[in-house]
């Protein structure tokens, strides 16, 4: 199981956020997030939003650190990218 996380560079709700993704399936991503104790409500379209104070926890649990650009590339190549504003069916 490999999941990826980008740096906490995304502002929102008075915090900085990272994106946690899988390049295999949403099921793999959910399993990792569940093990990490990330609430399901943190899932948005194709990723989990992870607050900056949990970044190190995700990395310690095995998330691979990548750039934000790499997150988009991995999701796109895996066919798991769900951009905002587009209605798409979940593939898995």
PyMOL Python script that loads the backbone (N, CA, C, O; Angstrom):
from pymol import cmd

cmd.read_pdbstr("""\
ATOM      1  N   UNK A   1       0.850  -1.177   0.000  1.00  0.00           N
ATOM      2  CA  UNK A   1       0.000   0.000   0.000  1.00  0.00           C
ATOM      3  C   UNK A   1       0.888   1.230   0.000  1.00  0.00           C
ATOM      4  O   UNK A   1       1.731   1.403   0.880  1.00  0.00           O
ATOM      5  N   UNK A   2       0.692   2.081  -0.993  1.00  0.00           N
ATOM      6  CA  UNK A   2       1.407   3.349  -1.030  1.00  0.00           C
ATOM      7  C   UNK A   2       0.395   4.470  -1.136  1.00  0.00           C
ATOM      8  O   UNK A   2      -0.442   4.493  -2.038  1.00  0.00           O
ATOM      9  N   UNK A   3       0.487   5.389  -0.209  1.00  0.00           N
ATOM     10  CA  UNK A   3      -0.291   6.622  -0.302  1.00  0.00           C
ATOM     11  C   UNK A   3       0.701   7.771  -0.299  1.00  0.00           C
ATOM     12  O   UNK A   3       1.849   7.615   0.117  1.00  0.00           O
ATOM     13  N   UNK A   4       0.256   8.909  -0.761  1.00  0.00           N
ATOM     14  CA  UNK A   4       1.129  10.064  -0.945  1.00  0.00           C
ATOM     15  C   UNK A   4       0.525  11.272  -0.245  1.00  0.00           C
ATOM     16  O   UNK A   4      -0.690  11.371  -0.077  1.00  0.00           O
ATOM     17  N   UNK A   5       1.406  12.194   0.160  1.00  0.00           N
ATOM     18  CA  UNK A   5       0.960  13.420   0.806  1.00  0.00           C
ATOM     19  C   UNK A   5       1.812  14.592   0.313  1.00  0.00           C
ATOM     20  O   UNK A   5       3.031  14.486   0.183  1.00  0.00           O
ATOM     21  N   UNK A   6       1.140  15.703   0.046  1.00  0.00           N
ATOM     22  CA  UNK A   6       1.892  16.897  -0.354  1.00  0.00           C
ATOM     23  C   UNK A   6       2.110  17.790   0.870  1.00  0.00           C
ATOM     24  O   UNK A   6       1.481  17.575   1.906  1.00  0.00           O
ATOM     25  N   UNK A   7       2.979  18.774   0.765  1.00  0.00           N
ATOM     26  CA  UNK A   7       3.259  19.649   1.910  1.00  0.00           C
ATOM     27  C   UNK A   7       2.007  20.426   2.334  1.00  0.00           C
ATOM     28  O   UNK A   7       1.134  20.690   1.507  1.00  0.00           O
ATOM     29  N   UNK A   8       1.917  20.785   3.597  1.00  0.00           N
ATOM     30  CA  UNK A   8       0.762  21.559   4.070  1.00  0.00           C
ATOM     31  C   UNK A   8       0.855  23.025   3.631  1.00  0.00           C
ATOM     32  O   UNK A   8       1.135  23.914   4.435  1.00  0.00           O
ATOM     33  N   UNK A   9       0.616  23.248   2.356  1.00  0.00           N
ATOM     34  CA  UNK A   9       0.733  24.578   1.751  1.00  0.00           C
ATOM     35  C   UNK A   9      -0.610  25.189   1.378  1.00  0.00           C
ATOM     36  O   UNK A   9      -0.645  26.264   0.778  1.00  0.00           O
ATOM     37  N   UNK A  10      -1.718  24.532   1.718  1.00  0.00           N
ATOM     38  CA  UNK A  10      -3.038  24.971   1.265  1.00  0.00           C
ATOM     39  C   UNK A  10      -3.807  25.574   2.428  1.00  0.00           C
ATOM     40  O   UNK A  10      -4.141  24.865   3.377  1.00  0.00           O
ATOM     41  N   UNK A  11      -4.098  26.882   2.374  1.00  0.00           N
ATOM     42  CA  UNK A  11      -4.813  27.536   3.474  1.00  0.00           C
ATOM     43  C   UNK A  11      -6.311  27.262   3.431  1.00  0.00           C
ATOM     44  O   UNK A  11      -6.912  27.101   2.369  1.00  0.00           O
ATOM     45  N   UNK A  12      -6.893  27.215   4.634  1.00  0.00           N
ATOM     46  CA  UNK A  12      -8.338  27.076   4.738  1.00  0.00           C
ATOM     47  C   UNK A  12      -8.756  26.967   6.186  1.00  0.00           C
ATOM     48  O   UNK A  12      -8.129  26.250   6.966  1.00  0.00           O
ATOM     49  N   UNK A  13      -9.797  27.664   6.544  1.00  0.00           N
ATOM     50  CA  UNK A  13     -10.354  27.593   7.900  1.00  0.00           C
ATOM     51  C   UNK A  13      -9.311  27.915   8.975  1.00  0.00           C
ATOM     52  O   UNK A  13      -9.314  27.314  10.050  1.00  0.00           O
ATOM     53  N   UNK A  14      -8.423  28.861   8.678  1.00  0.00           N
ATOM     54  CA  UNK A  14      -7.427  29.279   9.651  1.00  0.00           C
ATOM     55  C   UNK A  14      -6.281  28.303   9.854  1.00  0.00           C
ATOM     56  O   UNK A  14      -5.527  28.423  10.820  1.00  0.00           O
ATOM     57  N   UNK A  15      -6.143  27.339   8.954  1.00  0.00           N
ATOM     58  CA  UNK A  15      -5.077  26.327   9.049  1.00  0.00           C
ATOM     59  C   UNK A  15      -4.421  26.148   7.683  1.00  0.00           C
ATOM     60  O   UNK A  15      -4.860  26.696   6.672  1.00  0.00           O
ATOM     61  N   UNK A  16      -3.364  25.365   7.703  1.00  0.00           N
ATOM     62  CA  UNK A  16      -2.734  24.932   6.458  1.00  0.00           C
ATOM     63  C   UNK A  16      -3.006  23.435   6.312  1.00  0.00           C
ATOM     64  O   UNK A  16      -3.059  22.698   7.296  1.00  0.00           O
ATOM     65  N   UNK A  17      -3.177  23.003   5.058  1.00  0.00           N
ATOM     66  CA  UNK A  17      -3.618  21.638   4.777  1.00  0.00           C
ATOM     67  C   UNK A  17      -2.736  20.953   3.747  1.00  0.00           C
ATOM     68  O   UNK A  17      -2.122  21.594   2.894  1.00  0.00           O
ATOM     69  N   UNK A  18      -2.692  19.626   3.855  1.00  0.00           N
ATOM     70  CA  UNK A  18      -2.075  18.739   2.874  1.00  0.00           C
ATOM     71  C   UNK A  18      -3.170  17.906   2.232  1.00  0.00           C
ATOM     72  O   UNK A  18      -4.302  17.855   2.714  1.00  0.00           O
ATOM     73  N   UNK A  19      -2.806  17.249   1.125  1.00  0.00           N
ATOM     74  CA  UNK A  19      -3.712  16.332   0.445  1.00  0.00           C
ATOM     75  C   UNK A  19      -3.114  14.932   0.530  1.00  0.00           C
ATOM     76  O   UNK A  19      -1.958  14.721   0.164  1.00  0.00           O
ATOM     77  N   UNK A  20      -3.896  13.991   1.006  1.00  0.00           N
ATOM     78  CA  UNK A  20      -3.496  12.593   1.112  1.00  0.00           C
ATOM     79  C   UNK A  20      -4.207  11.822   0.008  1.00  0.00           C
ATOM     80  O   UNK A  20      -5.433  11.863  -0.090  1.00  0.00           O
ATOM     81  N   UNK A  21      -3.439  11.116  -0.827  1.00  0.00           N
ATOM     82  CA  UNK A  21      -4.020  10.431  -1.985  1.00  0.00           C
ATOM     83  C   UNK A  21      -3.467   9.006  -2.119  1.00  0.00           C
ATOM     84  O   UNK A  21      -2.471   8.637  -1.497  1.00  0.00           O
ATOM     85  N   UNK A  22      -4.150   8.231  -2.950  1.00  0.00           N
ATOM     86  CA  UNK A  22      -3.657   6.932  -3.401  1.00  0.00           C
ATOM     87  C   UNK A  22      -3.586   6.977  -4.914  1.00  0.00           C
ATOM     88  O   UNK A  22      -4.360   7.684  -5.559  1.00  0.00           O
ATOM     89  N   UNK A  23      -2.657   6.224  -5.479  1.00  0.00           N
ATOM     90  CA  UNK A  23      -2.615   6.106  -6.941  1.00  0.00           C
ATOM     91  C   UNK A  23      -3.137   4.738  -7.381  1.00  0.00           C
ATOM     92  O   UNK A  23      -2.969   4.335  -8.532  1.00  0.00           O
ATOM     93  N   UNK A  24      -3.779   4.026  -6.432  1.00  0.00           N
ATOM     94  CA  UNK A  24      -4.326   2.698  -6.728  1.00  0.00           C
ATOM     95  C   UNK A  24      -5.854   2.710  -6.670  1.00  0.00           C
ATOM     96  O   UNK A  24      -6.525   2.344  -7.635  1.00  0.00           O
ATOM     97  N   UNK A  25      -6.400   3.143  -5.511  1.00  0.00           N
ATOM     98  CA  UNK A  25      -7.855   3.117  -5.354  1.00  0.00           C
ATOM     99  C   UNK A  25      -8.275   3.973  -4.168  1.00  0.00           C
ATOM    100  O   UNK A  25      -7.472   4.296  -3.292  1.00  0.00           O
ATOM    101  N   UNK A  26      -9.556   4.332  -4.165  1.00  0.00           N
ATOM    102  CA  UNK A  26     -10.102   5.054  -3.024  1.00  0.00           C
ATOM    103  C   UNK A  26     -10.201   4.136  -1.808  1.00  0.00           C
ATOM    104  O   UNK A  26     -10.116   4.594  -0.668  1.00  0.00           O
ATOM    105  N   UNK A  27     -10.383   2.837  -2.057  1.00  0.00           N
ATOM    106  CA  UNK A  27     -10.437   1.882  -0.940  1.00  0.00           C
ATOM    107  C   UNK A  27      -9.112   1.854  -0.188  1.00  0.00           C
ATOM    108  O   UNK A  27      -9.088   1.872   1.043  1.00  0.00           O
ATOM    109  N   UNK A  28      -8.011   1.809  -0.934  1.00  0.00           N
ATOM    110  CA  UNK A  28      -6.692   1.837  -0.308  1.00  0.00           C
ATOM    111  C   UNK A  28      -6.519   3.112   0.514  1.00  0.00           C
ATOM    112  O   UNK A  28      -6.003   3.077   1.631  1.00  0.00           O
ATOM    113  N   UNK A  29      -6.950   4.224  -0.046  1.00  0.00           N
ATOM    114  CA  UNK A  29      -6.835   5.501   0.643  1.00  0.00           C
ATOM    115  C   UNK A  29      -7.663   5.508   1.925  1.00  0.00           C
ATOM    116  O   UNK A  29      -7.195   5.975   2.963  1.00  0.00           O
ATOM    117  N   UNK A  30      -8.891   4.993   1.860  1.00  0.00           N
ATOM    118  CA  UNK A  30      -9.757   4.947   3.050  1.00  0.00           C
ATOM    119  C   UNK A  30      -9.153   4.083   4.148  1.00  0.00           C
ATOM    120  O   UNK A  30      -9.205   4.446   5.323  1.00  0.00           O
ATOM    121  N   UNK A  31      -8.581   2.944   3.774  1.00  0.00           N
ATOM    122  CA  UNK A  31      -7.949   2.074   4.771  1.00  0.00           C
ATOM    123  C   UNK A  31      -6.819   2.793   5.497  1.00  0.00           C
ATOM    124  O   UNK A  31      -6.712   2.714   6.720  1.00  0.00           O
ATOM    125  N   UNK A  32      -5.990   3.483   4.754  1.00  0.00           N
ATOM    126  CA  UNK A  32      -4.879   4.225   5.350  1.00  0.00           C
ATOM    127  C   UNK A  32      -5.413   5.327   6.259  1.00  0.00           C
ATOM    128  O   UNK A  32      -4.956   5.486   7.391  1.00  0.00           O
ATOM    129  N   UNK A  33      -6.382   6.084   5.757  1.00  0.00           N
ATOM    130  CA  UNK A  33      -6.960   7.182   6.547  1.00  0.00           C
ATOM    131  C   UNK A  33      -7.619   6.656   7.816  1.00  0.00           C
ATOM    132  O   UNK A  33      -7.498   7.268   8.877  1.00  0.00           O
ATOM    133  N   UNK A  34      -8.309   5.536   7.714  1.00  0.00           N
ATOM    134  CA  UNK A  34      -8.931   4.935   8.903  1.00  0.00           C
ATOM    135  C   UNK A  34      -7.872   4.545   9.927  1.00  0.00           C
ATOM    136  O   UNK A  34      -8.035   4.799  11.121  1.00  0.00           O
ATOM    137  N   UNK A  35      -6.790   3.928   9.464  1.00  0.00           N
ATOM    138  CA  UNK A  35      -5.694   3.545  10.384  1.00  0.00           C
ATOM    139  C   UNK A  35      -5.094   4.771  11.058  1.00  0.00           C
ATOM    140  O   UNK A  35      -4.669   4.706  12.212  1.00  0.00           O
ATOM    141  N   UNK A  36      -5.063   5.868  10.349  1.00  0.00           N
ATOM    142  CA  UNK A  36      -4.490   7.110  10.864  1.00  0.00           C
ATOM    143  C   UNK A  36      -5.484   7.862  11.760  1.00  0.00           C
ATOM    144  O   UNK A  36      -5.102   8.793  12.470  1.00  0.00           O
ATOM    145  N   UNK A  37      -6.748   7.457  11.724  1.00  0.00           N
ATOM    146  CA  UNK A  37      -7.764   8.118  12.526  1.00  0.00           C
ATOM    147  C   UNK A  37      -8.309   9.379  11.899  1.00  0.00           C
ATOM    148  O   UNK A  37      -8.809  10.258  12.600  1.00  0.00           O
ATOM    149  N   UNK A  38      -8.216   9.478  10.572  1.00  0.00           N
ATOM    150  CA  UNK A  38      -8.728  10.647   9.849  1.00  0.00           C
ATOM    151  C   UNK A  38     -10.231  10.461   9.662  1.00  0.00           C
ATOM    152  O   UNK A  38     -10.661   9.419   9.168  1.00  0.00           O
ATOM    153  N   UNK A  39     -11.034  11.444  10.045  1.00  0.00           N
ATOM    154  CA  UNK A  39     -12.484  11.288   9.887  1.00  0.00           C
ATOM    155  C   UNK A  39     -12.895  11.245   8.416  1.00  0.00           C
ATOM    156  O   UNK A  39     -12.292  11.905   7.570  1.00  0.00           O
ATOM    157  N   UNK A  40     -13.924  10.465   8.130  1.00  0.00           N
ATOM    158  CA  UNK A  40     -14.408  10.325   6.748  1.00  0.00           C
ATOM    159  C   UNK A  40     -14.837  11.666   6.159  1.00  0.00           C
ATOM    160  O   UNK A  40     -14.767  11.855   4.945  1.00  0.00           O
ATOM    161  N   UNK A  41     -15.271  12.582   6.989  1.00  0.00           N
ATOM    162  CA  UNK A  41     -15.715  13.894   6.483  1.00  0.00           C
ATOM    163  C   UNK A  41     -14.555  14.689   5.874  1.00  0.00           C
ATOM    164  O   UNK A  41     -14.785  15.685   5.188  1.00  0.00           O
ATOM    165  N   UNK A  42     -13.310  14.257   6.120  1.00  0.00           N
ATOM    166  CA  UNK A  42     -12.138  14.930   5.554  1.00  0.00           C
ATOM    167  C   UNK A  42     -11.889  14.525   4.099  1.00  0.00           C
ATOM    168  O   UNK A  42     -10.999  15.074   3.449  1.00  0.00           O
ATOM    169  N   UNK A  43     -12.669  13.571   3.586  1.00  0.00           N
ATOM    170  CA  UNK A  43     -12.521  13.141   2.193  1.00  0.00           C
ATOM    171  C   UNK A  43     -13.231  14.134   1.288  1.00  0.00           C
ATOM    172  O   UNK A  43     -14.394  14.474   1.504  1.00  0.00           O
ATOM    173  N   UNK A  44     -12.506  14.596   0.261  1.00  0.00           N
ATOM    174  CA  UNK A  44     -13.081  15.541  -0.697  1.00  0.00           C
ATOM    175  C   UNK A  44     -12.735  15.109  -2.118  1.00  0.00           C
ATOM    176  O   UNK A  44     -11.595  15.254  -2.560  1.00  0.00           O
ATOM    177  N   UNK A  45     -13.721  14.582  -2.825  1.00  0.00           N
ATOM    178  CA  UNK A  45     -13.625  14.172  -4.229  1.00  0.00           C
ATOM    179  C   UNK A  45     -12.620  13.055  -4.487  1.00  0.00           C
ATOM    180  O   UNK A  45     -13.017  11.951  -4.861  1.00  0.00           O
ATOM    181  N   UNK A  46     -11.320  13.319  -4.296  1.00  0.00           N
ATOM    182  CA  UNK A  46     -10.299  12.328  -4.641  1.00  0.00           C
ATOM    183  C   UNK A  46      -9.153  12.287  -3.635  1.00  0.00           C
ATOM    184  O   UNK A  46      -8.132  11.643  -3.875  1.00  0.00           O
ATOM    185  N   UNK A  47      -9.325  12.976  -2.511  1.00  0.00           N
ATOM    186  CA  UNK A  47      -8.252  13.051  -1.522  1.00  0.00           C
ATOM    187  C   UNK A  47      -8.819  13.314  -0.126  1.00  0.00           C
ATOM    188  O   UNK A  47      -9.975  13.704   0.030  1.00  0.00           O
ATOM    189  N   UNK A  48      -7.986  13.092   0.869  1.00  0.00           N
ATOM    190  CA  UNK A  48      -8.304  13.526   2.231  1.00  0.00           C
ATOM    191  C   UNK A  48      -7.546  14.812   2.505  1.00  0.00           C
ATOM    192  O   UNK A  48      -6.376  14.942   2.145  1.00  0.00           O
ATOM    193  N   UNK A  49      -8.214  15.760   3.141  1.00  0.00           N
ATOM    194  CA  UNK A  49      -7.547  16.970   3.614  1.00  0.00           C
ATOM    195  C   UNK A  49      -6.959  16.670   4.985  1.00  0.00           C
ATOM    196  O   UNK A  49      -7.670  16.240   5.894  1.00  0.00           O
ATOM    197  N   UNK A  50      -5.657  16.901   5.130  1.00  0.00           N
ATOM    198  CA  UNK A  50      -4.939  16.609   6.368  1.00  0.00           C
ATOM    199  C   UNK A  50      -4.384  17.919   6.920  1.00  0.00           C
ATOM    200  O   UNK A  50      -3.620  18.597   6.233  1.00  0.00           O
ATOM    201  N   UNK A  51      -4.755  18.292   8.158  1.00  0.00           N
ATOM    202  CA  UNK A  51      -4.225  19.539   8.725  1.00  0.00           C
ATOM    203  C   UNK A  51      -2.723  19.418   8.982  1.00  0.00           C
ATOM    204  O   UNK A  51      -2.203  18.327   9.215  1.00  0.00           O
ATOM    205  N   UNK A  52      -2.049  20.546   8.936  1.00  0.00           N
ATOM    206  CA  UNK A  52      -0.584  20.557   9.050  1.00  0.00           C
ATOM    207  C   UNK A  52      -0.086  19.859  10.314  1.00  0.00           C
ATOM    208  O   UNK A  52       0.985  19.252  10.296  1.00  0.00           O
ATOM    209  N   UNK A  53      -0.838  19.933  11.402  1.00  0.00           N
ATOM    210  CA  UNK A  53      -0.365  19.296  12.639  1.00  0.00           C
ATOM    211  C   UNK A  53      -0.430  17.763  12.574  1.00  0.00           C
ATOM    212  O   UNK A  53       0.089  17.097  13.469  1.00  0.00           O
ATOM    213  N   UNK A  54      -1.054  17.190  11.537  1.00  0.00           N
ATOM    214  CA  UNK A  54      -1.103  15.730  11.355  1.00  0.00           C
ATOM    215  C   UNK A  54      -0.186  15.241  10.231  1.00  0.00           C
ATOM    216  O   UNK A  54      -0.107  14.042   9.962  1.00  0.00           O
ATOM    217  N   UNK A  55       0.503  16.179   9.579  1.00  0.00           N
ATOM    218  CA  UNK A  55       1.381  15.826   8.468  1.00  0.00           C
ATOM    219  C   UNK A  55       2.440  14.798   8.887  1.00  0.00           C
ATOM    220  O   UNK A  55       2.609  13.773   8.225  1.00  0.00           O
ATOM    221  N   UNK A  56       3.139  15.070   9.968  1.00  0.00           N
ATOM    222  CA  UNK A  56       4.192  14.157  10.432  1.00  0.00           C
ATOM    223  C   UNK A  56       3.626  12.792  10.798  1.00  0.00           C
ATOM    224  O   UNK A  56       4.291  11.776  10.596  1.00  0.00           O
ATOM    225  N   UNK A  57       2.405  12.752  11.333  1.00  0.00           N
ATOM    226  CA  UNK A  57       1.759  11.471  11.653  1.00  0.00           C
ATOM    227  C   UNK A  57       1.539  10.646  10.393  1.00  0.00           C
ATOM    228  O   UNK A  57       1.781   9.439  10.383  1.00  0.00           O
ATOM    229  N   UNK A  58       1.080  11.301   9.332  1.00  0.00           N
ATOM    230  CA  UNK A  58       0.835  10.603   8.073  1.00  0.00           C
ATOM    231  C   UNK A  58       2.137  10.059   7.490  1.00  0.00           C
ATOM    232  O   UNK A  58       2.180   8.931   6.998  1.00  0.00           O
ATOM    233  N   UNK A  59       3.180  10.850   7.546  1.00  0.00           N
ATOM    234  CA  UNK A  59       4.485  10.406   7.029  1.00  0.00           C
ATOM    235  C   UNK A  59       5.014   9.244   7.880  1.00  0.00           C
ATOM    236  O   UNK A  59       5.525   8.263   7.341  1.00  0.00           O
ATOM    237  N   UNK A  60       4.893   9.353   9.193  1.00  0.00           N
ATOM    238  CA  UNK A  60       5.354   8.268  10.081  1.00  0.00           C
ATOM    239  C   UNK A  60       4.573   6.983   9.829  1.00  0.00           C
ATOM    240  O   UNK A  60       5.108   5.889  10.005  1.00  0.00           O
ATOM    241  N   UNK A  61       3.316   7.107   9.420  1.00  0.00           N
ATOM    242  CA  UNK A  61       2.485   5.931   9.142  1.00  0.00           C
ATOM    243  C   UNK A  61       2.766   5.337   7.760  1.00  0.00           C
ATOM    244  O   UNK A  61       2.245   4.274   7.421  1.00  0.00           O
ATOM    245  N   UNK A  62       3.595   6.028   6.958  1.00  0.00           N
ATOM    246  CA  UNK A  62       4.001   5.471   5.672  1.00  0.00           C
ATOM    247  C   UNK A  62       3.649   6.272   4.444  1.00  0.00           C
ATOM    248  O   UNK A  62       3.964   5.845   3.333  1.00  0.00           O
ATOM    249  N   UNK A  63       3.007   7.417   4.595  1.00  0.00           N
ATOM    250  CA  UNK A  63       2.699   8.248   3.431  1.00  0.00           C
ATOM    251  C   UNK A  63       3.999   8.779   2.821  1.00  0.00           C
ATOM    252  O   UNK A  63       4.897   9.220   3.538  1.00  0.00           O
ATOM    253  N   UNK A  64       4.083   8.732   1.528  1.00  0.00           N
ATOM    254  CA  UNK A  64       5.266   9.194   0.800  1.00  0.00           C
ATOM    255  C   UNK A  64       5.097  10.685   0.501  1.00  0.00           C
ATOM    256  O   UNK A  64       4.072  11.114  -0.028  1.00  0.00           O
ATOM    257  N   UNK A  65       6.112  11.456   0.847  1.00  0.00           N
ATOM    258  CA  UNK A  65       6.079  12.900   0.630  1.00  0.00           C
ATOM    259  C   UNK A  65       6.366  13.222  -0.842  1.00  0.00           C
ATOM    260  O   UNK A  65       7.386  12.817  -1.399  1.00  0.00           O
ATOM    261  N   UNK A  66       5.436  13.962  -1.451  1.00  0.00           N
ATOM    262  CA  UNK A  66       5.597  14.393  -2.845  1.00  0.00           C
ATOM    263  C   UNK A  66       5.135  15.842  -2.959  1.00  0.00           C
ATOM    264  O   UNK A  66       4.518  16.380  -2.040  1.00  0.00           O
ATOM    265  N   UNK A  67       5.436  16.454  -4.074  1.00  0.00           N
ATOM    266  CA  UNK A  67       4.987  17.825  -4.318  1.00  0.00           C
ATOM    267  C   UNK A  67       3.500  17.835  -4.662  1.00  0.00           C
ATOM    268  O   UNK A  67       2.918  16.801  -4.989  1.00  0.00           O
ATOM    269  N   UNK A  68       2.906  19.002  -4.585  1.00  0.00           N
ATOM    270  CA  UNK A  68       1.495  19.151  -4.964  1.00  0.00           C
ATOM    271  C   UNK A  68       1.296  18.830  -6.440  1.00  0.00           C
ATOM    272  O   UNK A  68       0.290  18.231  -6.822  1.00  0.00           O
ATOM    273  N   UNK A  69       2.233  19.220  -7.246  1.00  0.00           N
ATOM    274  CA  UNK A  69       2.177  18.910  -8.684  1.00  0.00           C
ATOM    275  C   UNK A  69       2.196  17.396  -8.913  1.00  0.00           C
ATOM    276  O   UNK A  69       1.507  16.881  -9.794  1.00  0.00           O
ATOM    277  N   UNK A  70       2.995  16.695  -8.108  1.00  0.00           N
ATOM    278  CA  UNK A  70       3.078  15.240  -8.215  1.00  0.00           C
ATOM    279  C   UNK A  70       1.765  14.580  -7.792  1.00  0.00           C
ATOM    280  O   UNK A  70       1.371  13.569  -8.373  1.00  0.00           O
ATOM    281  N   UNK A  71       1.086  15.137  -6.792  1.00  0.00           N
ATOM    282  CA  UNK A  71      -0.226  14.620  -6.377  1.00  0.00           C
ATOM    283  C   UNK A  71      -1.188  14.633  -7.560  1.00  0.00           C
ATOM    284  O   UNK A  71      -1.868  13.639  -7.817  1.00  0.00           O
ATOM    285  N   UNK A  72      -1.249  15.745  -8.277  1.00  0.00           N
ATOM    286  CA  UNK A  72      -2.141  15.857  -9.423  1.00  0.00           C
ATOM    287  C   UNK A  72      -1.743  14.866 -10.506  1.00  0.00           C
ATOM    288  O   UNK A  72      -2.605  14.209 -11.090  1.00  0.00           O
ATOM    289  N   UNK A  73      -0.460  14.751 -10.778  1.00  0.00           N
ATOM    290  CA  UNK A  73       0.018  13.813 -11.804  1.00  0.00           C
ATOM    291  C   UNK A  73      -0.349  12.373 -11.452  1.00  0.00           C
ATOM    292  O   UNK A  73      -0.853  11.635 -12.299  1.00  0.00           O
ATOM    293  N   UNK A  74      -0.098  11.970 -10.201  1.00  0.00           N
ATOM    294  CA  UNK A  74      -0.394  10.604  -9.775  1.00  0.00           C
ATOM    295  C   UNK A  74      -1.886  10.299  -9.885  1.00  0.00           C
ATOM    296  O   UNK A  74      -2.268   9.238 -10.380  1.00  0.00           O
ATOM    297  N   UNK A  75      -2.720  11.214  -9.431  1.00  0.00           N
ATOM    298  CA  UNK A  75      -4.166  11.001  -9.519  1.00  0.00           C
ATOM    299  C   UNK A  75      -4.634  10.910 -10.966  1.00  0.00           C
ATOM    300  O   UNK A  75      -5.452  10.057 -11.310  1.00  0.00           O
ATOM    301  N   UNK A  76      -4.114  11.788 -11.801  1.00  0.00           N
ATOM    302  CA  UNK A  76      -4.514  11.818 -13.209  1.00  0.00           C
ATOM    303  C   UNK A  76      -4.103  10.533 -13.909  1.00  0.00           C
ATOM    304  O   UNK A  76      -4.909   9.923 -14.612  1.00  0.00           O
ATOM    305  N   UNK A  77      -2.858  10.119 -13.724  1.00  0.00           N
ATOM    306  CA  UNK A  77      -2.369   8.901 -14.379  1.00  0.00           C
ATOM    307  C   UNK A  77      -3.111   7.660 -13.910  1.00  0.00           C
ATOM    308  O   UNK A  77      -3.273   6.711 -14.677  1.00  0.00           O
ATOM    309  N   UNK A  78      -3.568   7.655 -12.655  1.00  0.00           N
ATOM    310  CA  UNK A  78      -4.297   6.508 -12.114  1.00  0.00           C
ATOM    311  C   UNK A  78      -5.777   6.534 -12.506  1.00  0.00           C
ATOM    312  O   UNK A  78      -6.500   5.570 -12.255  1.00  0.00           O
ATOM    313  N   UNK A  79      -6.230   7.634 -13.121  1.00  0.00           N
ATOM    314  CA  UNK A  79      -7.633   7.758 -13.474  1.00  0.00           C
ATOM    315  C   UNK A  79      -8.518   8.058 -12.275  1.00  0.00           C
ATOM    316  O   UNK A  79      -9.727   7.836 -12.325  1.00  0.00           O
ATOM    317  N   UNK A  80      -7.924   8.562 -11.197  1.00  0.00           N
ATOM    318  CA  UNK A  80      -8.663   8.841  -9.965  1.00  0.00           C
ATOM    319  C   UNK A  80      -8.919  10.317  -9.733  1.00  0.00           C
ATOM    320  O   UNK A  80      -9.546  10.678  -8.737  1.00  0.00           O
ATOM    321  N   UNK A  81      -8.456  11.175 -10.617  1.00  0.00           N
ATOM    322  CA  UNK A  81      -8.619  12.628 -10.448  1.00  0.00           C
ATOM    323  C   UNK A  81     -10.071  13.013 -10.632  1.00  0.00           C
ATOM    324  O   UNK A  81     -10.704  12.634 -11.618  1.00  0.00           O
ATOM    325  N   UNK A  82     -10.598  13.769  -9.681  1.00  0.00           N
ATOM    326  CA  UNK A  82     -11.960  14.301  -9.751  1.00  0.00           C
ATOM    327  C   UNK A  82     -11.899  15.808  -9.550  1.00  0.00           C
ATOM    328  O   UNK A  82     -12.085  16.282  -8.429  1.00  0.00           O
ATOM    329  N   UNK A  83     -11.645  16.566 -10.600  1.00  0.00           N
ATOM    330  CA  UNK A  83     -11.535  18.019 -10.466  1.00  0.00           C
ATOM    331  C   UNK A  83     -12.844  18.661 -10.007  1.00  0.00           C
ATOM    332  O   UNK A  83     -13.929  18.143 -10.272  1.00  0.00           O
ATOM    333  N   UNK A  84     -12.728  19.782  -9.326  1.00  0.00           N
ATOM    334  CA  UNK A  84     -13.910  20.528  -8.914  1.00  0.00           C
ATOM    335  C   UNK A  84     -14.706  20.938 -10.146  1.00  0.00           C
ATOM    336  O   UNK A  84     -14.149  21.230 -11.204  1.00  0.00           O
ATOM    337  N   UNK A  85     -16.015  20.950  -9.979  1.00  0.00           N
ATOM    338  CA  UNK A  85     -16.883  21.422 -11.042  1.00  0.00           C
ATOM    339  C   UNK A  85     -17.234  20.390 -12.087  1.00  0.00           C
ATOM    340  O   UNK A  85     -18.042  20.674 -12.971  1.00  0.00           O
ATOM    341  N   UNK A  86     -16.662  19.212 -12.022  1.00  0.00           N
ATOM    342  CA  UNK A  86     -16.991  18.158 -12.975  1.00  0.00           C
ATOM    343  C   UNK A  86     -17.694  17.029 -12.231  1.00  0.00           C
ATOM    344  O   UNK A  86     -17.238  16.593 -11.174  1.00  0.00           O
ATOM    345  N   UNK A  87     -18.788  16.566 -12.781  1.00  0.00           N
ATOM    346  CA  UNK A  87     -19.509  15.448 -12.190  1.00  0.00           C
ATOM    347  C   UNK A  87     -18.953  14.180 -12.790  1.00  0.00           C
ATOM    348  O   UNK A  87     -19.006  13.972 -14.002  1.00  0.00           O
ATOM    349  N   UNK A  88     -18.409  13.318 -11.916  1.00  0.00           N
ATOM    350  CA  UNK A  88     -17.853  12.059 -12.379  1.00  0.00           C
ATOM    351  C   UNK A  88     -18.287  10.963 -11.429  1.00  0.00           C
ATOM    352  O   UNK A  88     -18.503  11.205 -10.241  1.00  0.00           O
ATOM    353  N   UNK A  89     -18.410   9.781 -11.944  1.00  0.00           N
ATOM    354  CA  UNK A  89     -18.724   8.625 -11.113  1.00  0.00           C
ATOM    355  C   UNK A  89     -17.451   8.133 -10.454  1.00  0.00           C
ATOM    356  O   UNK A  89     -16.383   8.172 -11.066  1.00  0.00           O
ATOM    357  N   UNK A  90     -17.547   7.663  -9.200  1.00  0.00           N
ATOM    358  CA  UNK A  90     -16.378   7.048  -8.573  1.00  0.00           C
ATOM    359  C   UNK A  90     -15.997   5.779  -9.309  1.00  0.00           C
ATOM    360  O   UNK A  90     -16.864   4.971  -9.638  1.00  0.00           O
ATOM    361  N   UNK A  91     -14.714   5.592  -9.571  1.00  0.00           N
ATOM    362  CA  UNK A  91     -14.272   4.393 -10.279  1.00  0.00           C
ATOM    363  C   UNK A  91     -13.953   3.247  -9.337  1.00  0.00           C
ATOM    364  O   UNK A  91     -13.997   2.086  -9.745  1.00  0.00           O
ATOM    365  N   UNK A  92     -13.634   3.546  -8.088  1.00  0.00           N
ATOM    366  CA  UNK A  92     -13.414   2.489  -7.095  1.00  0.00           C
ATOM    367  C   UNK A  92     -13.245   3.083  -5.724  1.00  0.00           C
ATOM    368  O   UNK A  92     -13.050   2.352  -4.753  1.00  0.00           O
TER     369      UNK A  92
END
""", "prot")
cmd.dss("prot")
cmd.show_as("cartoon", "prot")
cmd.util.cbc("prot")
cmd.orient("prot")
